[in-house]
């Protein structure tokens, strides 16, 4: 008897109990589904369809306007007074306005030389140009390197100053605000801002400053970003597609119709008097650039976007850096909308239709609705309708509208039109984070003022970051440093919905759901953009 191993025998009634529990759960589901689940899900479908129509109308409107702008609008040099500033033998350089260049930095080990060198090479009289390097670095080694670089250019006759603060209060806005307090700034009429990875061409000021000099109602001239590492990996190609639409369409339409758009935070020239009149830099949100632009616009100042004036810059090439950047870019505008909507409504200095454009088009549709409908409709509501077949989604809402919006979005980067399908899946993944960030901003939750500086690697700029001619392979077998559980959770949800649709559905949504599952899964493992040379 001692040698006989004990056996664990399940009760004969176990299977019966299991069937009974399953039956009870099924009965509860059927009782709740008809009076509660179906109406709520149908309401969600109607709301998502409404948001889709709003976004479609916005995209069609901008598409029509940009076509008219390209065909019939006059070039900026014709719409505004523009006369190049030339050297004068008698007056010398005194006919050139004094320009301040601000370069904010934070531990920019890889790229600090790029912006400092490019700013020092600007074609402008040296006695009419002041360069401020605003270094908030916490790494002593980096601070020393940046200071030595400034000293190197100063020894060549460049009027460059190295400026640090005791703390990082206000982050970038705080640094820019502190820089404007210097006594020598009172002699400057304009200020141009470049982030550490931006490299303007030598003629940048000569092509932009005349618009400000000869048009006293213009407060801001914004240049376009040109990405030096867009071909580095699939992640950077996807970013290029989104940002090219922003610059090619959104900024151009705003500049041409209402002389208003959001300042991009860098590669732009401000009239210092306009900054002061608008109340200066404020750090109440993580989009200090957009905050200043809206306040200046409400005081009647006009903005000009120059699409032909391009400045080289770098895109985030790691998924972690891109996620932090997108959180700031999505949370900040929503938070600013919350703080400024009533101020915009009560403003008396701007036209009614400009208020409508700023509140509805610029903020509500582009900064809120665009994120919500992408995530809620295509990643939540549509998959749920598969589990609840009583709720129907019209094909024009699930296929036709998103197809039209996607095609309209692709006009900014024609060379990447073959990547459109990957871009859709990628944007759906990122809509999860953008929706979350938007809600945090609207309700001013815990991470509303979180500021994480986007890591820059010097990719595609110089020998160290040059990726041209390198064969790239995904690090498929590299274990992730950190699992993104939110993405993995949605991958599981979409996979279940896809399997159910494959077994019981009639719309063949499972094809899309399985592909979207793979996108969320890859993102959850952090494998997007992880490429290495052969």
C-alpha positions as CSV (number, residue, x, y, z in Angstrom):
1,X,0.0,0.0,0.0
2,X,2.9,2.4,0.8
3,X,4.3,1.9,-2.7
4,X,1.1,3.1,-4.4
5,X,1.2,6.7,-5.5
6,X,-1.9,8.7,-4.6
7,X,-4.3,9.6,-7.4
8,X,-6.3,12.8,-7.7
9,X,-9.7,12.0,-9.1
10,X,-12.0,14.8,-10.2
11,X,-15.6,14.5,-9.0
12,X,-17.9,13.0,-11.5
13,X,-20.0,16.1,-11.4
14,X,-17.2,18.4,-12.4
15,X,-18.0,18.4,-16.1
16,X,-21.6,19.0,-15.3
17,X,-20.7,22.0,-13.0
18,X,-18.5,23.4,-15.8
19,X,-21.3,23.1,-18.3
20,X,-23.7,24.7,-15.9
21,X,-21.4,27.7,-15.3
22,X,-20.8,28.1,-19.0
23,X,-24.5,28.0,-19.6
24,X,-25.2,30.6,-16.9
25,X,-22.6,32.9,-18.3
26,X,-24.1,32.6,-21.7
27,X,-27.5,33.3,-20.3
28,X,-26.3,36.4,-18.5
29,X,-24.6,37.6,-21.7
30,X,-27.8,37.1,-23.7
31,X,-29.9,38.9,-21.0
32,X,-27.5,41.9,-20.9
33,X,-26.6,42.1,-24.6
34,X,-29.9,43.1,-26.1
35,X,-31.0,45.9,-23.6
36,X,-27.5,47.2,-22.7
37,X,-24.6,46.1,-25.0
38,X,-26.2,46.5,-28.3
39,X,-27.6,50.0,-27.8
40,X,-24.3,51.3,-26.3
41,X,-22.3,49.8,-29.1
42,X,-24.6,51.1,-31.7
43,X,-24.3,54.6,-30.1
44,X,-20.5,54.3,-30.2
45,X,-20.8,53.4,-33.9
46,X,-22.9,56.5,-34.6
47,X,-20.4,58.7,-32.7
48,X,-17.4,57.2,-34.5
49,X,-19.2,57.7,-37.9
50,X,-19.9,61.3,-37.0
51,X,-16.2,61.9,-36.1
52,X,-15.1,60.2,-39.3
53,X,-17.3,62.5,-41.4
54,X,-15.9,65.5,-39.5
55,X,-12.3,64.4,-40.2
56,X,-13.2,63.6,-43.9
57,X,-14.7,67.1,-44.4
58,X,-11.6,68.6,-42.8
59,X,-9.3,66.6,-45.1
60,X,-11.3,67.4,-48.2
61,X,-11.5,71.1,-47.3
62,X,-7.7,71.3,-46.9
63,X,-7.2,69.2,-50.1
64,X,-9.3,71.7,-52.1
65,X,-7.5,74.7,-50.6
66,X,-4.0,73.3,-51.2
67,X,-4.9,72.7,-54.9
68,X,-6.2,76.2,-55.2
69,X,-3.1,77.6,-53.4
70,X,-0.7,75.7,-55.8
71,X,-2.6,76.7,-58.9
72,X,-3.8,80.3,-58.3
73,X,-2.3,81.7,-55.1
74,X,0.6,84.1,-55.5
75,X,4.0,83.2,-54.1
76,X,4.9,84.7,-50.7
77,X,7.2,87.1,-52.5
78,X,4.2,88.4,-54.4
79,X,1.7,88.4,-51.6
80,X,3.9,90.3,-49.2
81,X,6.5,93.0,-49.8
82,X,9.9,91.4,-50.2
83,X,13.1,93.2,-50.9
84,X,16.5,91.5,-50.4
85,X,18.8,93.2,-47.9
86,X,22.1,94.1,-49.6
87,X,25.4,95.3,-48.2
88,X,25.8,99.1,-48.5
89,X,29.2,100.6,-49.1
90,X,28.3,103.8,-47.2
91,X,26.1,102.5,-44.4
92,X,28.1,99.3,-44.0
93,X,26.1,96.6,-42.2
94,X,23.9,99.1,-40.4
95,X,21.0,98.4,-42.8
96,X,20.9,94.8,-41.5
97,X,18.7,94.3,-38.4
98,X,20.3,92.7,-35.4
99,X,19.2,89.1,-35.2
100,X,19.4,86.8,-32.1
101,X,19.9,83.1,-32.7
102,X,18.8,80.9,-29.8
103,X,19.9,77.2,-29.6
104,X,18.3,75.4,-26.6
105,X,20.1,72.2,-25.6
106,X,19.8,69.4,-23.1
107,X,22.5,66.7,-23.1
108,X,22.9,66.8,-26.8
109,X,26.2,64.9,-27.0
110,X,25.6,63.6,-30.6
111,X,24.4,66.7,-32.3
112,X,25.5,69.8,-30.5
113,X,28.2,70.6,-33.1
114,X,25.7,70.6,-35.9
115,X,23.4,73.4,-34.9
116,X,26.3,75.6,-33.5
117,X,28.3,75.1,-36.6
118,X,25.3,75.8,-38.9
119,X,24.3,78.9,-36.9
120,X,27.9,80.2,-37.0
121,X,27.9,79.8,-40.8
122,X,24.9,82.0,-41.4
123,X,25.4,84.6,-44.1
124,X,24.8,87.7,-42.0
125,X,27.1,90.5,-40.8
126,X,28.9,89.3,-37.7
127,X,28.3,92.5,-35.9
128,X,24.5,92.1,-36.5
129,X,24.2,88.5,-35.3
130,X,24.2,87.2,-31.7
131,X,24.1,83.5,-31.1
132,X,23.0,82.1,-27.7
133,X,23.6,78.5,-26.8
134,X,21.1,77.8,-24.0
135,X,22.5,74.7,-22.3
136,X,20.3,73.0,-19.7
137,X,22.4,69.9,-19.7
138,X,22.8,67.9,-16.5
139,X,25.8,65.9,-17.8
140,X,29.0,67.8,-16.8
141,X,30.9,66.2,-19.6
142,X,28.4,67.4,-22.2
143,X,28.3,70.9,-20.7
144,X,32.1,71.1,-21.0
145,X,32.0,69.9,-24.6
146,X,29.3,72.4,-25.6
147,X,31.1,75.3,-23.9
148,X,34.4,74.4,-25.6
149,X,32.6,74.3,-29.0
150,X,31.2,77.8,-28.3
151,X,34.7,79.0,-27.4
152,X,36.1,77.6,-30.6
153,X,33.7,79.5,-32.7
154,X,34.1,82.7,-30.6
155,X,37.9,82.5,-31.3
156,X,37.0,82.8,-35.0
157,X,35.2,86.1,-34.5
158,X,31.6,84.7,-34.1
159,X,29.5,86.6,-31.5
160,X,28.4,83.5,-29.6
161,X,27.6,83.2,-25.9
162,X,27.3,80.1,-23.8
163,X,24.5,80.3,-21.2
164,X,23.4,78.0,-18.4
165,X,20.8,78.0,-15.7
166,X,20.9,76.8,-12.1
167,X,17.7,74.7,-12.8
168,X,15.5,73.6,-15.6
169,X,12.3,75.4,-14.5
170,X,10.0,75.8,-17.5
171,X,12.2,73.4,-19.6
172,X,12.6,74.8,-23.1
173,X,10.2,77.8,-22.6
174,X,12.1,78.7,-19.4
175,X,15.5,78.6,-21.2
176,X,14.2,80.8,-24.1
177,X,12.6,83.2,-21.7
178,X,15.8,83.5,-19.7
179,X,17.8,84.1,-22.8
180,X,15.6,87.1,-23.8
181,X,16.3,88.8,-20.5
182,X,20.0,89.5,-21.3
183,X,20.8,93.1,-21.6
184,X,22.2,92.9,-25.2
185,X,18.9,91.4,-26.5
186,X,17.3,94.9,-26.3
187,X,19.3,95.7,-29.5
188,X,17.9,92.7,-31.3
189,X,14.7,93.0,-33.4
190,X,14.2,89.3,-34.3
191,X,15.0,86.0,-32.8
192,X,15.4,82.7,-34.7
193,X,15.2,79.4,-32.9
194,X,17.0,76.2,-33.8
195,X,16.9,72.9,-31.9
196,X,20.2,71.1,-31.5
197,X,19.8,68.9,-34.5
198,X,18.8,71.6,-36.9
199,X,21.1,72.8,-39.6
200,X,20.0,75.9,-41.5
201,X,21.6,76.8,-44.9
202,X,23.9,79.9,-44.9
203,X,21.2,82.0,-46.8
204,X,18.5,81.2,-44.3
205,X,18.3,84.7,-42.8
206,X,18.6,86.5,-46.1
207,X,15.6,84.6,-47.4
208,X,13.4,85.0,-44.4
209,X,14.2,88.3,-42.5
210,X,13.1,90.6,-45.4
211,X,9.5,89.4,-44.9
212,X,9.6,90.7,-41.3
213,X,11.5,93.9,-42.1
214,X,9.1,95.0,-44.9
215,X,5.8,93.7,-43.4
216,X,5.4,95.1,-39.8
217,X,2.2,93.0,-39.3
218,X,4.0,89.7,-39.6
219,X,5.2,88.2,-36.3
220,X,6.5,84.8,-37.4
221,X,8.2,83.3,-40.5
222,X,8.3,79.5,-40.3
223,X,10.5,77.3,-42.4
224,X,9.9,73.6,-43.4
225,X,11.8,70.7,-41.9
226,X,13.8,68.4,-44.1
227,X,14.7,65.1,-42.7
228,X,18.2,63.8,-43.2
229,X,17.5,60.3,-41.8
230,X,14.1,59.5,-43.3
231,X,15.5,56.4,-45.1
232,X,17.1,55.0,-41.9
233,X,14.4,52.5,-41.2
234,X,10.6,51.9,-41.5
235,X,9.9,54.0,-38.4
236,X,11.5,57.1,-39.9
237,X,9.7,56.6,-43.2
238,X,6.4,56.5,-41.4
239,X,7.1,59.7,-39.5
240,X,8.2,61.4,-42.7
241,X,4.8,60.6,-44.3
242,X,2.9,62.1,-41.4
243,X,5.1,65.2,-41.0
244,X,5.2,65.9,-44.8
245,X,1.4,66.1,-44.8
246,X,1.6,68.5,-41.9
247,X,4.1,70.8,-43.7
248,X,2.8,70.4,-47.2
249,X,-0.9,70.8,-46.4
250,X,-1.7,71.9,-42.9
251,X,0.9,74.7,-42.5
252,X,0.4,75.9,-46.1
253,X,-3.4,76.1,-45.8
254,X,-3.2,77.9,-42.5
255,X,-0.7,80.4,-43.8
256,X,-2.6,81.1,-47.0
257,X,-6.1,81.4,-45.6
258,X,-5.9,82.8,-42.1
259,X,-2.2,83.8,-41.8
260,X,-2.2,81.4,-38.8
261,X,-0.6,78.1,-38.0
262,X,1.1,76.5,-35.1
263,X,4.8,77.4,-34.6
264,X,6.8,74.3,-34.9
265,X,9.2,75.3,-32.0
266,X,12.2,75.5,-34.2
267,X,13.4,76.7,-37.7
268,X,11.2,79.9,-37.2
269,X,12.0,83.6,-36.9
270,X,10.0,85.7,-34.4
271,X,9.6,89.4,-34.1
272,X,10.7,90.0,-30.5
273,X,8.1,92.8,-30.1
274,X,5.3,90.3,-31.0
275,X,6.6,87.8,-28.4
276,X,6.6,90.5,-25.7
277,X,3.1,91.8,-26.7
278,X,1.7,88.2,-26.5
279,X,3.1,87.8,-23.0
280,X,6.3,86.1,-23.6
281,X,7.2,82.4,-23.3
282,X,4.9,80.4,-20.9
283,X,5.5,76.9,-19.5
284,X,2.0,76.0,-18.6
285,X,1.9,73.2,-21.2
286,X,4.4,71.1,-23.1
287,X,3.7,73.0,-26.3
288,X,5.1,76.4,-25.5
289,X,5.6,77.1,-29.2
290,X,1.9,76.6,-30.0
291,X,0.9,78.5,-26.9
292,X,2.9,81.6,-28.0
293,X,1.6,81.3,-31.6
294,X,-2.1,81.2,-30.5
295,X,-1.6,84.2,-28.1
296,X,0.2,86.2,-30.7
297,X,-2.5,85.5,-33.3
298,X,-5.2,86.6,-30.9
299,X,-3.5,90.0,-30.8
300,X,-3.8,90.4,-34.6
301,X,-0.3,89.3,-35.7
302,X,0.1,87.4,-38.9
303,X,2.2,84.3,-39.7
304,X,4.0,83.3,-42.9
305,X,5.0,79.8,-43.8
306,X,7.8,79.3,-46.4
307,X,7.6,75.8,-47.8
308,X,10.6,76.4,-50.1
309,X,12.8,77.4,-47.1
310,X,14.0,74.1,-45.7
311,X,16.1,73.2,-42.7
312,X,17.8,69.9,-42.2
313,X,16.8,68.0,-39.0
314,X,16.6,64.5,-37.6
315,X,13.7,62.2,-36.9
316,X,13.6,59.9,-33.8
317,X,14.9,56.5,-34.9
318,X,13.9,54.5,-31.8
319,X,10.4,53.6,-30.9
320,X,10.9,54.7,-27.3
321,X,12.0,58.2,-28.3
322,X,9.1,58.5,-30.8
323,X,6.5,57.4,-28.2
324,X,7.7,60.1,-25.7
325,X,7.7,62.7,-28.5
326,X,4.2,61.8,-29.6
327,X,2.9,61.9,-26.0
328,X,4.2,65.5,-25.7
329,X,2.8,66.5,-29.1
330,X,-0.6,65.0,-28.4
331,X,-1.0,65.9,-24.7
332,X,0.2,69.5,-25.0
333,X,-2.3,70.7,-27.7
334,X,-5.2,69.1,-25.8
335,X,-4.1,70.7,-22.6
336,X,-3.7,74.1,-24.3
337,X,-7.1,73.8,-25.9
338,X,-8.6,73.3,-22.4
339,X,-6.8,76.4,-21.2
340,X,-7.4,78.7,-24.1
341,X,-10.8,77.9,-25.7
342,X,-12.7,80.5,-23.7
343,X,-10.0,83.1,-24.3
344,X,-10.3,82.5,-28.0
345,X,-14.1,82.8,-27.9
346,X,-14.1,86.1,-26.0
347,X,-11.3,87.7,-28.1
348,X,-12.4,90.8,-30.0
349,X,-9.4,91.4,-32.2
350,X,-9.7,88.6,-34.7
351,X,-12.5,87.8,-37.2
352,X,-15.3,85.3,-36.3
353,X,-14.2,82.8,-39.1
354,X,-10.7,82.8,-37.8
355,X,-12.0,81.8,-34.4
356,X,-13.9,79.0,-36.0
357,X,-10.8,77.9,-37.8
358,X,-8.6,77.9,-34.7
359,X,-11.2,76.2,-32.4
360,X,-12.8,73.7,-34.7
361,X,-10.3,72.9,-37.4
362,X,-6.9,73.6,-35.8
363,X,-7.6,72.3,-32.3
364,X,-10.8,70.1,-32.1
365,X,-10.6,68.1,-35.4
366,X,-6.8,67.9,-35.9
367,X,-5.7,67.6,-32.2
368,X,-8.5,65.7,-30.7
369,X,-11.0,64.1,-33.2
370,X,-8.2,62.8,-35.5
371,X,-6.7,60.7,-32.7
372,X,-9.9,59.6,-31.1
373,X,-11.6,58.3,-34.3
374,X,-8.6,56.4,-35.4
375,X,-8.2,54.5,-32.2
376,X,-11.8,54.2,-30.9
377,X,-13.3,53.3,-34.3
378,X,-10.7,51.0,-35.9
379,X,-9.1,49.5,-32.9
380,X,-12.1,49.2,-30.4
381,X,-15.6,49.7,-31.8
382,X,-15.1,47.9,-35.2
383,X,-13.6,44.8,-33.6
384,X,-16.4,44.8,-30.9
385,X,-19.1,44.7,-33.6
386,X,-17.7,41.4,-34.7
387,X,-18.5,40.0,-31.3
388,X,-21.9,41.6,-31.4
389,X,-23.2,40.9,-34.9
390,X,-26.5,42.7,-34.1
391,X,-24.6,46.0,-34.5
392,X,-23.9,46.9,-38.1
393,X,-21.3,49.3,-39.5
394,X,-22.0,50.6,-43.0
395,X,-19.3,49.9,-45.5
396,X,-19.0,53.6,-46.4
397,X,-17.9,54.2,-42.8
398,X,-15.6,51.2,-42.3
399,X,-14.0,51.2,-45.8
400,X,-14.7,54.2,-48.1
401,X,-14.2,57.1,-45.7
402,X,-10.9,55.8,-44.2
403,X,-9.7,55.0,-47.7
404,X,-10.3,58.6,-48.9
405,X,-8.7,60.1,-45.8
406,X,-5.6,57.8,-46.3
407,X,-5.2,58.8,-49.9
408,X,-5.5,62.5,-49.0
409,X,-2.9,62.1,-46.4
410,X,-0.5,60.5,-48.8
411,X,-0.1,63.6,-51.0
412,X,2.7,65.0,-48.8
413,X,5.1,62.1,-49.6
414,X,4.4,60.6,-53.1
415,X,7.6,58.6,-53.0
416,X,6.3,56.6,-50.1
417,X,2.9,55.8,-51.5
418,X,3.8,52.1,-51.7
419,X,4.2,52.1,-47.9
420,X,0.7,53.4,-47.4
421,X,-0.6,50.1,-46.0
422,X,2.1,49.9,-43.5
423,X,1.5,53.6,-42.5
424,X,-2.1,52.8,-41.8
425,X,-1.3,50.0,-39.4
426,X,1.4,52.1,-37.8
427,X,-0.8,55.1,-37.3
428,X,-3.5,52.9,-35.7
429,X,-0.9,51.7,-33.2
430,X,0.2,55.2,-32.4
431,X,-3.4,56.4,-32.1
432,X,-3.5,54.4,-28.9
433,X,-0.9,56.6,-27.3
434,X,-2.2,59.8,-28.9
435,X,-5.7,59.1,-27.6
436,X,-4.4,58.4,-24.1
437,X,-2.2,61.5,-24.2
438,X,-5.1,63.7,-25.5
439,X,-7.3,62.5,-22.6
440,X,-4.5,63.3,-20.1
441,X,-4.2,66.8,-21.6
442,X,-7.9,67.5,-21.6
443,X,-8.4,66.4,-18.0
444,X,-4.9,67.7,-16.9
445,X,-4.0,64.3,-15.4
446,X,-0.7,63.3,-13.9
447,X,1.5,63.3,-17.0
448,X,0.0,66.4,-18.5
449,X,3.3,68.4,-18.0
450,X,5.7,65.5,-18.5
451,X,8.6,66.7,-20.7
452,X,11.1,64.1,-22.0
453,X,13.6,65.5,-24.5
454,X,13.6,63.6,-27.7
455,X,16.8,61.6,-28.0
456,X,18.9,62.5,-31.0
457,X,21.5,60.2,-32.4
458,X,23.1,62.3,-35.2
459,X,21.7,59.8,-37.7
460,X,22.4,60.5,-41.3
461,X,24.5,63.6,-40.4
462,X,28.2,63.2,-40.7
463,X,30.4,60.1,-40.7
464,X,29.3,58.7,-37.4
465,X,25.6,58.7,-38.3
466,X,25.8,58.0,-42.0
467,X,23.5,55.2,-42.9
468,X,23.7,55.4,-46.7
469,X,24.7,52.3,-48.5
470,X,24.3,50.1,-45.4
471,X,22.2,47.0,-45.6
472,X,19.8,46.9,-42.7
473,X,18.3,43.9,-40.8
474,X,15.7,43.9,-38.1
475,X,17.0,42.7,-34.8
476,X,14.4,39.9,-34.7
477,X,16.2,37.8,-32.1
478,X,17.1,40.7,-29.8
479,X,15.2,40.6,-26.6
480,X,13.3,43.8,-25.9
481,X,14.6,46.0,-23.0
482,X,11.0,46.7,-22.0
483,X,7.7,45.2,-22.9
484,X,5.0,47.6,-23.9
485,X,2.1,45.9,-22.2
486,X,-0.6,48.2,-23.5
487,X,0.2,47.3,-27.1
488,X,0.5,43.6,-26.3
489,X,-2.9,43.7,-24.6
490,X,-4.5,45.2,-27.6
491,X,-2.8,42.7,-29.8
492,X,-4.4,39.9,-27.8
493,X,-7.8,41.6,-28.0
494,X,-7.6,42.1,-31.8
495,X,-6.4,38.5,-32.2
496,X,-9.5,37.1,-30.4
497,X,-11.8,39.3,-32.5
498,X,-10.0,38.2,-35.6
499,X,-10.4,34.5,-34.7
500,X,-14.0,35.0,-34.0
501,X,-14.6,36.7,-37.3
502,X,-12.7,34.0,-39.1
503,X,-14.9,31.4,-37.6
504,X,-18.3,33.1,-37.5
505,X,-18.1,36.5,-39.3
506,X,-19.2,37.4,-42.8
507,X,-17.3,40.6,-43.5
508,X,-13.8,39.2,-43.7
509,X,-12.5,41.8,-41.2
510,X,-10.2,39.1,-39.8
511,X,-7.6,39.9,-42.6
512,X,-7.3,43.5,-41.3
513,X,-7.5,42.4,-37.6
514,X,-4.7,39.8,-37.9
515,X,-2.4,42.4,-39.7
516,X,-3.3,45.0,-37.0
517,X,-2.6,42.3,-34.3
518,X,0.9,41.8,-35.8
519,X,1.5,45.6,-35.7
520,X,0.5,45.9,-32.1
521,X,2.6,42.8,-31.2
522,X,5.7,44.1,-32.9
523,X,5.2,47.5,-31.2
524,X,4.7,45.8,-27.9
525,X,8.0,44.1,-28.2
526,X,9.7,47.4,-29.3
527,X,10.9,46.0,-32.5
528,X,9.9,49.0,-34.7
529,X,12.9,50.9,-36.0
530,X,15.5,48.6,-34.5
531,X,17.9,48.2,-37.5
532,X,21.6,47.5,-37.5
533,X,24.1,47.7,-40.4
534,X,25.4,44.4,-41.9
